Amino acid sequence: MSDDVNAVLDPAKPGHYNLRLYVAGQTPKSLAAISNLKSICEQHLAGMYTIEVIDLLVKPQLAVGDQILAVPTLVRRLPPPIKRIIGNLSDTERVLVGLDIQSGEPPAS
């Protein structure tokens, strides 16, 4: 289940967020994390993000590259530095602060 969602802009373009969500199957927690992330991105990063969902039951080898120890885990790959949040992403404010997202504004360089 590797989905590229909303690949609207060139991921290398300034102001673009490249997000990777690691899940383990279709558990309620995984599905909640996917739904919560999509909602947060649409509200706060409309047109400025790409989400890649990685199911570690299908591709467990991908966990090593981003040092995934628990799922669901969200990794902000761009803009640098890499940031991580573990959990179902139900606390919007925690996600925004944890990923250093300024609603509707390009990321600081």
C-alpha distances in whole Angstrom, upper triangle without the diagonal:
4,6,10,12,15,16,20,22,22,20,24,26,28,27,23,20,17,15,12,11,10,9,10,9,10,13,15,16,12,12,15,14,12,15,17,16,16,19,21,20,21,24,25,23,23,22,22,19,15,12,9,7,6,6,9,9,7,9,12,14,12,14,17,18,17,19,17,19,18,15,14,15,15,17,19,19,21,24,25,26,23,22,20,20,19,19,18,19,22,24,24,27,26,23,25,28,25,24,27,26,29,28,29,30,29,28,31,32
4,7,9,13,13,17,19,19,17,20,22,24,23,20,17,14,12,10,10,10,10,12,11,13,16,18,17,13,14,17,15,12,15,17,15,15,19,20,18,20,23,23,21,21,20,20,16,12,10,6,5,5,7,10,11,9,9,12,13,11,13,16,15,15,18,16,19,18,15,14,15,14,15,16,16,18,21,22,23,20,20,19,19,19,19,18,19,22,24,24,26,25,22,24,26,24,22,25,24,27,26,26,27,26,25,28,28
4,6,10,10,14,16,16,15,19,20,22,21,18,16,13,12,10,10,11,12,14,13,14,17,18,18,14,13,16,14,11,13,16,13,12,16,17,15,16,20,20,18,18,17,17,13,10,8,5,5,8,10,13,14,13,13,16,17,14,16,19,18,17,20,18,21,20,17,15,16,14,15,16,16,17,20,22,23,20,20,19,19,19,19,18,18,21,23,22,25,24,21,22,25,23,21,24,22,25,24,24,25,24,24,27,27
4,7,7,10,12,13,12,15,17,19,18,14,13,10,10,9,11,13,14,17,17,17,20,21,20,16,16,18,16,12,14,16,13,12,15,16,14,15,18,18,16,15,14,14,10,7,6,5,7,10,13,16,18,16,15,18,19,15,17,20,18,17,21,19,23,22,19,17,16,14,14,14,14,15,18,20,21,19,19,19,19,20,20,19,19,21,23,22,24,24,20,21,24,22,19,22,20,23,22,21,22,21,21,24,24
4,6,9,11,13,12,16,17,19,17,13,12,11,10,10,11,14,15,18,18,17,20,20,19,16,15,16,14,11,12,14,11,9,12,13,11,11,15,16,13,12,11,12,9,6,5,7,8,12,14,18,20,18,18,21,21,18,20,23,21,19,22,21,24,22,19,17,17,14,15,15,15,15,18,20,22,20,19,19,19,20,20,18,17,19,21,19,22,22,18,19,22,21,18,21,19,21,19,18,20,19,20,23,24
4,5,8,11,11,15,15,16,15,12,11,11,11,13,14,17,19,22,21,21,23,23,22,19,17,18,16,13,14,15,12,9,12,13,10,10,13,14,11,9,8,9,7,6,7,9,12,15,18,21,23,22,22,24,25,21,23,25,23,22,25,24,27,25,22,20,19,16,17,15,16,15,17,20,22,20,20,20,21,22,22,20,19,21,22,20,22,23,19,19,22,22,19,20,18,19,17,16,18,17,18,22,23
4,6,8,8,12,12,14,14,10,10,9,11,13,15,18,20,23,23,23,25,25,24,21,20,21,19,16,17,18,15,13,15,16,12,13,16,16,12,11,8,9,7,5,8,9,13,16,19,22,24,22,21,24,24,20,22,24,22,21,24,24,27,26,23,21,20,17,17,15,15,14,15,19,21,19,20,21,21,23,24,22,21,23,24,22,24,24,21,20,23,22,19,21,18,20,19,17,18,16,17,21,21
4,7,9,12,11,13,12,10,11,11,13,15,18,21,23,26,26,26,28,28,27,24,23,23,21,18,18,19,16,14,16,16,12,12,15,15,11,9,6,7,7,7,11,13,16,19,22,25,28,26,25,27,28,24,26,28,25,24,27,27,30,29,26,24,23,20,19,17,17,15,16,20,22,21,22,23,23,26,26,24,22,24,25,22,24,25,21,20,24,23,20,21,18,19,17,15,16,15,17,20,21
4,6,8,7,10,10,7,10,10,13,16,19,22,24,28,28,28,30,30,29,26,25,25,23,20,21,21,18,16,18,18,14,14,17,15,12,11,7,7,7,8,12,14,18,20,24,26,29,27,26,28,28,24,26,27,24,23,27,27,30,29,27,25,23,20,19,16,15,13,14,17,20,19,21,22,23,26,27,26,24,26,26,23,25,25,22,20,23,23,19,20,17,18,17,15,15,13,15,18,18
4,5,5,9,10,8,10,10,13,16,19,22,25,28,29,29,31,32,30,27,27,27,24,22,23,23,20,18,21,20,16,17,20,18,14,14,10,9,9,9,13,14,18,20,24,26,29,27,25,27,26,23,25,26,22,22,25,26,29,29,27,26,24,20,18,16,14,12,13,16,19,18,20,22,24,26,28,27,25,28,28,25,27,27,23,22,24,24,20,20,18,20,19,17,17,14,15,18,17
4,5,8,9,6,7,6,10,12,16,19,22,25,26,27,29,29,27,24,24,25,22,20,21,21,18,17,20,18,15,16,19,17,13,14,11,9,8,7,10,12,16,17,21,23,26,25,23,24,23,20,21,22,19,18,22,22,26,26,24,23,20,17,15,12,10,8,9,12,15,15,16,18,20,23,25,24,22,25,26,23,24,24,20,19,21,20,17,17,16,18,18,16,16,13,13,15,15
4,6,9,7,9,9,13,15,19,21,25,28,29,30,32,33,30,27,28,28,25,23,25,24,21,20,23,21,18,19,21,19,15,16,14,11,11,11,14,15,19,20,24,26,29,27,25,26,25,21,23,23,20,19,23,24,27,28,27,25,22,19,16,13,11,8,9,11,14,15,17,20,22,25,27,27,25,28,28,25,26,26,22,21,22,21,18,18,17,18,19,18,16,13,13,14,13
4,6,6,9,10,14,17,20,24,27,30,31,32,34,34,32,29,29,29,26,24,25,25,21,20,22,20,17,18,20,17,14,15,12,9,10,12,15,17,21,23,27,28,31,30,28,29,28,25,26,26,23,22,25,26,30,30,29,27,24,21,18,15,13,10,10,13,16,16,18,21,23,26,28,28,25,28,28,25,25,25,22,20,22,22,18,18,16,17,17,15,14,10,11,13,12
4,6,9,11,14,18,21,24,27,31,33,33,34,34,32,29,29,29,26,24,25,24,21,20,22,20,16,18,19,16,13,14,12,9,11,13,16,19,22,24,28,29,33,32,30,31,30,26,27,27,24,22,25,26,30,30,29,27,24,20,18,14,13,9,8,11,14,15,17,20,22,26,27,28,25,27,26,23,23,24,21,18,20,20,16,15,14,14,15,13,11,7,8,9,8
4,7,10,13,16,19,23,26,29,31,31,32,32,29,27,27,26,23,22,23,21,18,18,19,16,13,15,15,12,9,11,10,7,9,12,15,17,21,23,27,28,32,31,29,30,29,26,26,27,24,22,25,25,28,28,27,25,22,18,16,13,13,9,8,11,14,15,16,18,20,23,25,25,22,24,23,20,20,20,18,15,17,17,14,12,10,11,11,10,7,4,5,8,9
4,7,10,13,16,20,23,26,27,28,29,29,27,24,24,24,21,19,20,19,15,15,17,15,11,13,15,12,9,10,8,5,5,8,11,14,17,20,23,25,28,27,26,27,26,22,23,24,21,19,23,23,26,26,24,22,20,16,14,11,10,7,7,11,13,13,14,17,18,21,23,23,20,22,22,19,20,20,17,15,17,17,13,13,11,12,12,11,10,7,8,11,11
4,6,10,13,16,19,23,24,25,26,25,23,21,21,20,17,16,17,16,12,13,15,12,9,12,14,11,8,10,10,6,4,6,8,11,14,17,20,22,25,25,23,24,23,20,20,21,18,16,19,19,22,22,20,18,16,12,10,7,8,5,6,10,11,11,11,13,15,18,19,19,16,19,19,16,17,17,13,12,14,14,10,11,9,11,12,11,11,9,8,11,12
4,7,10,13,17,20,22,22,24,24,22,19,19,20,16,15,17,16,12,13,16,14,11,14,16,14,11,13,12,9,6,5,6,8,11,13,17,19,22,21,19,20,20,16,17,18,15,13,17,17,20,20,18,17,14,11,8,6,5,5,7,10,12,10,11,12,14,17,18,18,16,20,20,18,19,18,14,14,16,15,11,13,12,15,15,15,15,12,11,14,14
4,7,10,13,17,18,19,20,20,18,15,16,16,13,11,14,13,9,11,13,12,10,13,15,14,11,13,13,11,7,6,5,6,9,11,14,16,19,19,17,18,18,14,14,16,14,12,15,14,17,16,15,13,10,7,6,5,6,7,10,11,12,10,10,10,11,13,15,15,13,16,17,15,17,16,12,13,15,13,10,13,12,15,15,16,16,15,13,16,17
4,7,10,13,15,16,18,18,16,13,14,15,12,10,14,14,10,12,15,14,12,16,18,17,15,16,16,14,10,8,6,5,6,7,11,12,15,15,13,14,15,11,11,13,12,9,12,11,14,14,12,10,8,6,5,6,7,10,12,14,14,11,10,10,11,12,13,14,13,17,18,17,19,17,14,15,17,14,12,15,15,18,19,19,20,18,17,19,20
4,6,10,12,13,14,15,12,9,11,12,8,8,11,11,9,11,14,13,13,16,18,17,16,18,18,16,13,11,7,6,5,6,8,10,13,14,13,13,15,11,11,14,13,11,13,10,13,11,9,7,6,4,6,9,10,13,16,16,16,13,12,10,9,10,10,10,10,14,16,15,18,16,13,15,17,14,13,16,16,20,20,21,22,21,19,22,23
4,7,10,12,12,14,11,8,11,12,9,9,13,14,12,14,17,17,16,19,21,21,20,21,22,20,16,14,11,8,6,5,6,7,10,11,10,10,12,9,8,11,12,10,11,8,10,9,6,5,5,6,8,11,13,16,18,19,18,14,13,11,10,9,10,11,12,15,18,18,20,18,15,18,19,16,15,19,19,23,23,24,25,24,22,25,25
4,6,8,9,11,9,5,9,10,8,9,12,13,12,14,17,17,18,20,22,22,22,23,24,22,19,16,13,11,7,6,5,6,8,10,10,10,13,11,10,14,15,13,13,10,11,9,5,5,7,9,11,15,16,19,22,22,22,18,17,13,12,10,10,10,12,15,18,18,21,19,16,20,21,18,18,22,22,25,25,27,28,27,25,28,29
4,7,7,10,9,7,10,12,11,12,15,16,16,18,20,21,21,24,26,26,25,26,27,26,22,20,16,14,10,8,5,5,5,8,10,9,13,12,11,14,16,15,15,11,12,9,7,7,10,12,15,18,20,23,25,26,25,21,20,16,15,13,12,12,15,17,20,22,24,22,20,23,25,22,22,25,25,29,29,30,32,31,29,32,32
4,6,9,10,7,9,12,12,12,14,16,16,18,20,21,22,24,26,27,26,27,27,27,23,21,17,15,11,9,6,7,6,8,11,11,15,14,14,18,19,18,18,15,15,13,10,10,13,15,18,21,22,25,27,28,28,24,23,20,18,16,14,14,17,18,22,23,26,24,22,25,27,24,24,28,27,31,30,31,33,32,31,34,35
4,7,8,6,6,10,11,10,12,14,15,16,18,20,21,22,24,26,25,26,26,26,23,21,17,15,12,11,9,11,10,11,14,15,18,17,17,21,22,21,21,18,18,15,12,11,14,16,19,22,23,26,28,29,29,26,24,21,19,17,15,13,16,17,20,22,25,24,21,24,27,25,24,28,27,30,29,30,32,32,31,34,35
4,5,5,6,8,10,11,12,14,15,17,18,20,21,23,24,26,26,27,28,28,24,22,19,17,14,13,11,12,11,14,16,16,20,19,18,21,23,21,21,17,17,14,10,10,14,16,19,22,24,27,29,30,29,26,24,20,18,15,13,11,14,15,19,20,24,22,20,24,26,24,24,27,27,30,29,31,33,33,32,35,36
4,5,5,6,9,10,10,12,14,15,16,18,20,21,22,24,25,25,27,27,24,23,19,18,15,16,14,15,15,17,19,19,23,22,20,24,25,23,23,19,19,15,12,11,14,16,20,22,25,27,29,30,30,26,24,20,18,15,12,9,12,12,16,18,21,20,19,22,24,22,23,26,26,28,27,29,31,32,31,34,36
4,6,5,6,9,10,10,12,14,15,16,18,20,21,22,23,24,26,25,22,21,17,17,14,14,13,14,14,17,18,18,21,20,18,21,22,20,20,16,16,12,9,7,11,13,17,19,22,25,26,27,26,23,20,17,14,11,8,6,9,10,13,15,18,17,16,19,21,19,20,23,23,26,25,27,29,29,28,31,33
4,5,5,6,9,10,11,12,14,15,17,19,20,21,21,22,23,23,20,18,14,13,10,11,9,11,12,14,15,15,18,17,15,19,20,18,18,14,15,11,8,6,9,11,14,17,20,22,24,25,25,21,19,16,13,11,9,7,10,11,15,16,19,18,16,19,21,19,19,22,22,25,24,26,28,28,27,29,31
4,5,5,6,8,10,11,12,14,16,17,18,20,20,21,22,22,19,18,14,14,11,12,11,14,14,16,17,18,21,19,18,22,23,20,21,18,18,15,11,9,12,13,16,19,21,23,25,27,27,23,21,18,16,14,11,8,11,11,15,16,19,19,16,19,22,20,20,23,22,25,24,25,27,28,27,30,32
4,5,5,6,8,10,10,12,14,15,16,18,19,20,22,22,19,18,15,15,13,15,14,16,17,19,20,20,23,21,20,23,24,21,22,18,19,15,12,9,12,13,16,18,21,23,25,26,26,23,20,17,14,13,9,6,8,8,11,13,16,15,14,17,19,18,18,21,20,23,21,23,26,26,26,29,31
4,6,5,6,9,10,10,12,14,15,16,17,18,20,19,16,15,12,13,10,12,12,14,16,18,18,18,21,18,17,20,21,18,19,15,16,13,10,7,9,9,12,14,17,19,21,22,22,19,16,13,11,10,7,4,5,7,10,11,14,13,11,14,16,15,15,18,17,20,19,21,23,23,22,25,27
4,6,5,6,9,10,11,12,14,15,15,16,17,17,14,13,9,10,8,11,11,14,16,16,17,18,20,18,17,21,20,18,20,17,18,15,12,9,10,10,13,14,17,18,20,22,22,19,17,15,13,12,11,8,8,10,13,13,16,16,13,15,18,17,16,19,18,20,19,20,22,23,22,25,27
4,5,5,6,9,10,11,12,14,15,15,17,17,15,14,12,13,11,14,15,18,19,20,21,22,24,22,21,24,24,22,23,20,21,18,15,12,14,13,16,17,19,21,22,24,25,22,20,17,15,15,12,9,9,9,12,12,16,16,13,15,19,18,17,20,18,20,18,19,22,23,23,26,28
4,6,5,6,9,10,11,12,13,14,17,17,14,15,12,14,13,16,17,19,21,22,22,23,25,22,21,24,24,21,22,19,21,18,14,12,13,11,14,15,18,19,21,23,23,20,17,15,13,13,11,7,6,6,9,8,12,12,10,12,15,15,14,17,15,17,16,17,20,21,21,24,26
4,5,5,6,9,10,10,11,12,14,14,11,11,9,11,10,14,15,18,20,21,21,21,23,20,19,22,21,18,20,18,19,17,14,11,11,9,11,12,15,16,17,19,19,17,15,13,11,12,11,9,7,8,10,9,12,12,9,10,14,13,12,14,13,15,14,15,18,18,18,21,23
4,6,5,6,9,10,10,10,12,12,10,10,8,11,11,14,16,19,21,21,22,23,25,21,21,24,23,21,23,20,22,20,17,14,14,12,14,14,16,17,18,21,21,19,17,16,15,16,14,12,10,11,13,11,14,15,12,13,16,16,14,17,14,16,14,15,17,18,18,22,24
4,5,5,6,9,10,10,13,13,12,13,12,15,15,18,20,22,24,25,25,26,28,25,24,27,26,23,25,23,25,22,19,16,16,14,16,16,19,19,20,23,23,21,19,18,16,17,15,12,10,10,12,9,13,14,12,12,16,16,15,17,14,15,13,14,17,18,19,22,25
4,6,5,6,8,9,12,12,11,12,12,15,15,18,20,23,25,26,26,26,28,24,24,26,25,22,24,22,23,21,18,16,15,12,14,14,17,17,17,20,20,18,16,15,14,15,14,12,9,9,10,7,10,11,8,8,12,13,12,13,10,12,10,11,14,15,16,19,22
4,5,5,5,6,9,8,7,9,9,13,14,17,20,22,25,25,25,26,27,23,23,25,24,21,23,22,24,22,19,17,16,12,14,12,15,14,15,18,19,17,16,15,15,17,16,14,11,13,13,10,12,14,10,10,13,14,11,13,10,11,9,10,12,13,14,17,19
4,6,6,5,8,9,9,11,11,15,16,20,22,25,27,27,27,28,30,26,26,29,27,24,27,25,27,25,22,19,19,16,17,16,18,17,18,21,22,21,19,19,18,20,19,17,14,15,15,12,14,16,13,13,16,17,15,16,13,13,10,10,13,14,16,20,22
4,6,6,10,11,11,14,14,18,19,22,25,27,30,30,30,31,32,29,28,31,29,26,28,27,28,26,24,21,20,17,19,17,20,19,19,22,23,22,20,20,18,20,19,17,14,14,14,10,12,15,13,11,15,16,15,15,12,11,8,8,12,14,16,19,22
4,6,9,9,10,13,14,17,19,22,25,27,30,30,29,30,31,28,27,29,27,24,27,25,27,25,23,21,19,16,17,15,17,16,15,18,19,19,17,18,17,19,19,18,14,15,14,10,11,13,11,9,12,14,12,12,8,8,4,5,9,11,12,15,18
4,6,5,6,10,11,15,17,21,23,26,29,28,28,29,29,26,26,28,25,23,25,24,27,25,23,21,19,15,15,13,15,13,13,16,18,17,16,17,17,20,20,19,15,17,16,13,14,15,12,10,14,15,12,12,8,9,6,5,8,9,10,14,16
4,6,7,10,12,16,18,21,24,27,30,29,29,30,31,27,27,30,27,25,28,27,29,28,25,22,21,18,18,16,17,16,16,19,21,20,20,20,20,22,22,20,18,19,19,15,17,19,16,14,17,18,16,16,12,12,9,7,10,11,13,17,19
4,6,9,11,15,18,21,24,27,30,28,28,30,30,26,27,29,27,25,28,27,30,29,26,24,22,19,18,16,17,15,15,19,21,20,20,21,22,24,24,23,20,21,22,18,20,21,18,16,20,20,17,17,14,14,12,9,11,11,13,17,19
4,7,10,14,17,20,23,26,29,28,27,28,28,24,25,27,24,22,25,25,28,27,25,22,20,17,16,13,13,11,11,15,17,17,17,18,19,22,23,22,19,21,21,17,18,19,16,14,17,18,14,14,11,12,11,8,9,8,10,14,15
4,7,10,13,16,19,22,25,24,23,24,24,21,21,23,21,19,22,21,24,23,21,19,17,13,13,10,11,9,11,14,16,15,15,16,17,19,20,19,16,19,19,16,18,18,15,14,16,16,13,14,11,13,12,11,12,11,11,15,16
4,7,10,13,16,19,22,21,19,21,21,18,19,21,18,17,20,19,23,22,19,17,16,12,12,10,10,10,12,15,17,15,15,16,16,19,19,18,17,19,20,18,20,20,16,16,19,17,14,16,14,16,16,15,16,14,14,18,18
4,6,10,13,16,18,17,17,18,19,15,16,19,17,15,18,17,20,18,16,14,13,10,10,9,10,11,13,16,17,15,14,14,14,16,16,15,14,17,18,16,19,18,14,15,18,17,14,16,15,17,17,17,18,17,16,20,20
4,6,10,12,15,14,13,15,15,12,13,16,14,13,16,15,18,17,14,13,12,10,10,10,11,12,15,17,18,15,15,14,15,16,16,16,15,18,20,19,21,20,17,18,20,18,16,19,18,21,20,20,21,20,19,22,22
4,7,10,12,11,11,13,14,11,12,15,15,13,16,13,16,15,12,10,10,9,10,12,13,15,18,19,20,16,16,14,14,14,14,13,14,17,19,19,21,20,17,19,21,19,17,20,19,22,22,23,24,23,22,25,25
4,6,9,8,7,9,11,8,9,12,12,11,13,11,14,13,10,10,10,10,11,13,14,17,19,20,20,17,16,14,15,14,15,15,16,19,21,21,24,22,19,21,23,20,18,22,22,25,25,26,27,25,24,27,27
4,5,5,6,8,10,9,10,13,14,13,15,12,14,12,10,9,11,12,14,17,17,20,23,23,23,20,19,17,16,15,15,14,17,19,22,22,25,23,20,23,25,22,21,25,25,28,28,29,30,29,27,30,30
4,5,5,4,8,7,7,10,12,12,12,10,11,10,9,10,11,13,14,17,18,21,24,24,23,20,19,16,16,15,15,16,18,21,23,24,27,24,22,24,26,23,22,26,26,30,30,31,32,30,29,31,31
4,6,6,10,10,10,13,16,16,16,13,14,13,11,12,14,16,18,21,21,25,27,27,27,23,23,20,20,17,17,17,20,23,26,27,29,27,24,28,29,26,25,29,29,33,33,34,35,34,32,35,35
4,6,9,10,11,14,15,16,17,15,16,16,14,14,16,17,18,21,21,24,27,27,27,24,24,21,21,20,20,20,22,25,27,28,31,29,26,29,30,27,26,30,30,33,33,34,35,33,32,34,34
4,6,6,8,11,12,13,14,12,14,15,13,14,15,16,16,19,18,22,25,25,24,21,21,19,20,19,20,20,22,25,27,28,30,28,25,28,29,26,25,28,28,32,32,33,33,32,30,32,32
4,5,6,8,10,12,11,10,11,12,12,13,14,16,16,19,19,22,25,24,24,20,20,18,19,17,18,19,21,25,27,28,30,27,25,27,28,25,24,28,28,32,33,34,34,32,30,32,32
4,5,6,8,10,11,10,12,14,14,16,15,17,16,19,18,21,24,23,23,19,20,18,20,19,20,22,23,27,29,29,31,28,26,28,29,25,24,28,29,32,33,34,34,32,30,32,31
4,5,6,7,9,9,12,13,13,14,12,13,12,15,14,17,20,20,19,16,17,15,17,16,18,20,21,24,26,26,28,25,23,25,26,22,21,24,25,29,29,30,30,28,26,28,27
4,6,6,6,5,8,9,10,11,10,12,11,14,14,18,20,19,18,15,15,13,14,13,16,17,19,22,24,24,26,23,21,23,24,20,19,23,24,28,29,30,30,28,26,27,27
4,6,5,6,9,12,13,15,13,14,13,16,14,18,20,19,18,15,15,14,16,16,18,21,22,25,26,27,28,25,23,25,25,21,21,24,25,29,30,32,31,29,26,28,27
4,6,8,11,14,14,15,13,13,11,13,11,15,17,16,15,12,14,13,16,16,19,21,22,25,26,26,27,24,22,23,24,20,19,22,23,27,28,29,29,26,23,25,23
4,6,9,11,12,13,10,10,8,10,9,13,15,14,13,9,10,9,12,13,16,18,18,22,22,22,23,20,18,20,20,16,15,18,20,24,25,26,26,24,21,22,21
4,6,9,11,13,10,11,10,13,12,16,18,16,15,11,11,10,12,12,15,18,19,22,23,23,24,21,19,21,21,17,17,20,22,26,27,29,28,26,23,24,24
4,6,7,9,7,9,9,13,13,17,19,18,16,13,12,9,10,9,12,15,16,19,20,21,22,19,17,20,20,16,16,20,21,25,26,28,28,27,24,25,25
4,7,9,8,11,12,16,17,20,22,21,19,15,14,11,11,9,12,15,16,19,20,22,23,20,18,21,21,17,18,21,23,27,28,31,31,29,27,28,28
4,6,6,10,12,16,17,21,23,22,20,17,15,11,10,7,8,11,13,16,18,19,21,18,16,20,20,16,17,21,22,26,27,29,30,29,26,28,29
3,5,9,11,15,17,20,22,22,21,17,15,11,10,7,7,9,11,14,16,18,20,17,15,19,19,16,17,20,21,25,25,27,28,28,26,28,29
4,7,10,13,16,19,21,21,20,16,14,10,8,6,5,6,9,12,14,15,17,15,13,16,18,15,15,19,19,23,23,25,26,26,24,26,27
4,6,10,12,15,17,17,16,13,10,7,6,4,6,8,9,13,14,15,16,14,11,14,15,12,12,16,17,20,21,23,24,23,21,23,24
4,7,9,12,14,14,14,10,8,5,5,6,8,9,8,12,13,13,15,12,9,12,13,10,9,13,13,17,18,19,20,19,17,19,20
4,6,9,11,11,10,7,6,5,7,9,11,13,12,16,16,15,16,14,11,13,13,10,8,12,13,17,18,19,19,18,15,17,18
4,6,7,8,8,5,5,6,9,12,14,15,13,17,17,15,16,14,11,11,12,10,7,10,10,14,15,16,16,14,12,14,14
4,6,7,7,5,7,9,12,15,17,18,17,20,20,19,19,18,14,15,16,13,10,12,13,16,18,18,17,15,12,14,14
3,5,7,7,9,12,14,17,20,21,18,22,21,19,19,18,15,14,15,14,10,11,11,14,16,16,14,11,9,11,10
4,6,7,9,12,15,19,21,22,19,22,22,19,19,18,15,14,14,13,10,10,10,12,15,15,13,10,7,8,7
3,5,8,12,15,18,21,23,20,24,23,21,20,19,16,15,15,13,10,11,12,15,17,18,16,13,9,9,8
4,6,10,13,17,20,22,20,23,22,20,19,18,16,15,14,12,10,10,12,15,18,19,17,14,11,11,10
4,7,11,14,17,19,17,21,20,19,19,16,14,14,14,11,9,11,13,16,18,20,18,16,13,13,13
4,7,10,14,16,14,17,16,16,15,13,10,11,11,7,6,8,11,14,17,19,18,16,13,14,14
4,7,10,12,11,15,14,14,15,11,9,11,11,7,7,11,13,16,18,20,20,19,16,17,18
4,7,9,8,11,11,12,12,9,7,10,10,7,8,11,13,16,17,20,20,20,17,19,20
4,7,8,11,11,13,14,11,10,13,13,10,11,15,16,20,21,23,24,23,21,23,24
4,6,8,9,12,13,11,10,14,14,12,13,17,17,21,21,24,25,25,23,25,27
4,6,8,10,13,11,10,14,15,13,14,18,17,20,20,22,24,25,23,26,28
4,6,7,9,8,6,10,12,10,11,14,14,17,16,19,21,21,20,22,25
4,6,9,9,8,11,13,13,14,16,16,18,17,20,22,23,22,25,27
4,6,5,6,9,10,10,12,14,14,16,15,18,20,22,20,23,25
4,5,5,6,9,10,11,12,11,12,11,15,16,18,17,20,23
4,5,5,6,8,10,10,10,11,11,14,16,18,16,18,21
4,6,5,6,8,10,10,12,13,17,17,19,17,18,21
4,6,5,6,8,8,11,11,15,16,16,15,17,19
4,6,5,6,5,7,8,11,12,13,12,14,17
4,5,5,6,8,10,14,14,15,12,13,16
4,6,8,11,13,16,16,16,13,14,16
4,5,9,11,14,13,13,10,12,14
4,7,10,12,11,11,8,9,12
4,6,8,8,8,7,9,12
4,6,5,7,7,9,13
4,6,8,9,12,16
4,7,9,12,15
4,6,9,12
4,7,9
4,6
4
